[in-house]
Amino acid sequence: MTRYLPILLVLALWTYAFIDCLTTPEDKVRHLPKVAWVLIVLLFGTVLIGPVAWLIAGRERGGFAPRLGPRPAGSGGFVAPDDNPEFLRSLEKKRDEDDTH
């Protein structure tokens, strides 16, 4: 079983890099067009050059640490309903409408 471990690790890294390359938005891809990166990952995947090159140079680097605290409304990320001022205003408006009827 241990002799298959390197093959499984290479396959896992190749699969991750390929899916990550396909799902990364075009504006987050660096140095080459996205199509070129997909081809590099596909053609050089078995020797790890393609996936490693993609992970190091191809995609825009971002922190892996989760963002702490609430995000401001309109920042593009998910905002919990109790932190979203627009949602809270809509609840107040609905409550006022229900009170008048």
C-alpha positions as CSV (number, residue, x, y, z in Angstrom):
1,M,0.0,0.0,0.0
2,T,2.8,2.5,0.8
3,R,4.2,2.1,-2.7
4,Y,1.0,3.6,-4.0
5,L,1.1,6.6,-1.7
6,P,3.4,8.8,-3.9
7,I,1.1,8.1,-6.8
8,L,-2.0,9.1,-4.8
9,L,-0.3,12.2,-3.5
10,V,0.7,13.3,-7.1
11,L,-2.8,12.6,-8.3
12,A,-4.4,14.5,-5.4
13,L,-2.1,17.5,-6.0
14,W,-2.8,17.5,-9.8
15,T,-6.5,17.2,-9.2
16,Y,-6.6,20.0,-6.7
17,A,-4.5,22.3,-8.9
18,F,-6.6,21.5,-12.0
19,I,-9.9,22.2,-10.3
20,D,-8.5,25.3,-8.6
21,C,-7.2,26.6,-12.0
22,L,-10.5,26.0,-13.6
23,T,-12.6,27.7,-10.9
24,T,-10.3,30.7,-10.4
25,P,-11.7,33.9,-12.0
26,E,-9.8,35.2,-14.9
27,D,-8.9,38.5,-13.0
28,K,-7.2,36.5,-10.3
29,V,-4.9,34.6,-12.6
30,R,-1.3,36.0,-12.8
31,H,1.4,36.0,-15.5
32,L,-0.3,34.0,-18.2
33,P,-3.8,33.6,-19.6
34,K,-6.0,31.2,-17.8
35,V,-6.2,28.8,-20.8
36,A,-2.4,28.6,-20.8
37,W,-2.4,27.7,-17.1
38,V,-5.0,25.0,-17.6
39,L,-2.8,23.5,-20.4
40,I,0.3,23.7,-18.3
41,V,-1.3,21.9,-15.3
42,L,-2.8,19.3,-17.7
43,L,0.4,18.6,-19.7
44,F,2.9,18.8,-16.8
45,G,0.8,17.3,-14.1
46,T,2.5,14.0,-13.7
47,V,5.9,15.5,-13.1
48,L,4.4,18.0,-10.6
49,I,5.8,21.0,-12.6
50,G,2.4,22.2,-13.8
51,P,0.5,22.0,-10.5
52,V,3.4,23.5,-8.4
53,A,3.9,26.3,-10.9
54,W,0.2,27.1,-10.8
55,L,0.1,27.1,-7.0
56,I,3.2,29.3,-6.7
57,A,3.0,31.6,-9.7
58,G,-0.3,31.3,-11.4
59,R,-2.9,32.2,-8.9
60,E,-3.2,35.4,-6.9
61,R,-2.1,34.8,-3.3
62,G,-4.6,35.2,-0.5
63,G,-4.4,34.6,3.2
64,F,-5.7,31.4,4.5
65,A,-6.7,32.9,7.9
66,P,-10.4,33.4,8.3
67,R,-11.6,37.0,8.6
68,L,-12.7,37.7,12.1
69,G,-15.6,40.0,12.9
70,P,-18.5,41.0,10.8
71,R,-18.1,42.2,7.3
72,P,-19.5,45.5,6.3
73,A,-22.7,45.3,4.2
74,G,-21.9,45.6,0.5
75,S,-18.4,44.1,0.8
76,G,-19.4,41.2,-1.4
77,G,-19.1,38.6,1.3
78,F,-21.8,36.9,3.4
79,V,-23.2,39.1,6.1
80,A,-25.3,37.5,8.9
81,P,-28.8,38.8,9.0
82,D,-28.4,40.3,12.4
83,D,-25.3,42.3,11.2
84,N,-26.9,43.5,8.0
85,P,-28.4,47.0,8.4
86,E,-30.6,46.6,5.2
87,F,-32.2,43.4,6.5
88,L,-32.8,45.0,9.9
89,R,-34.4,48.0,8.3
90,S,-36.7,45.7,6.2
91,L,-37.8,44.0,9.5
92,E,-38.6,47.3,11.1
93,K,-40.5,48.4,8.0
94,K,-42.5,45.2,7.9
95,R,-43.2,45.4,11.7
96,D,-44.4,49.0,11.3
97,E,-46.7,48.0,8.4
98,D,-48.1,45.1,10.4
99,D,-48.8,47.5,13.4
100,T,-50.8,49.9,11.2
101,H,-53.1,47.1,9.8
